[in-house]
C-alpha cells in the first residue's frame, strides 16, 4: 500500500551548511497559538473543545482547531475562534490572548507576529 506524502507548508528559520537547517510546519505554529490561547483565564476553548479532546487523545490536529495561520517570509498572521467563559470581559480577555499568542509564537519559533485576530464564537455557561 503506497501512502502519498502529506503536503504541509514548512518555513526555514535557520539554515547553516555545516550543521543543517530547521523547518517549522505551519500547523505547528497553529498548535502553539491554540495552546497559548487556552492558557489565558476566561478562555474555555478554541473553536473545538480542546480540553475534552486532550483528555481523550493527543493530536496536533485537535490542538489547532479554530486556529488559522498564514506564515509569510517576513511575518505571521493568526486568526482564532474562541469560546469564552461567562463572566469574563471580552475586550480584556481577547487582549490577553493576543499578547500571549504573539509572545509564545515569537519565543518558540523566532518568527515575527504581525497580527492576532480574535473571533468570539461562543460563551460557555457553567452552572455550579
Beta strands, then each sheet from edge to edge (+ up, - down):
strand 1: 10-16
strand 2: 20-25
strand 3: 43-46
strand 4: 67-71
strand 5: 76-85
strand 6: 113-124
sheet 1: 1+ 2-
sheet 2: 3+ 5- 4+
sheet 3: 3+ 5- 6-
end
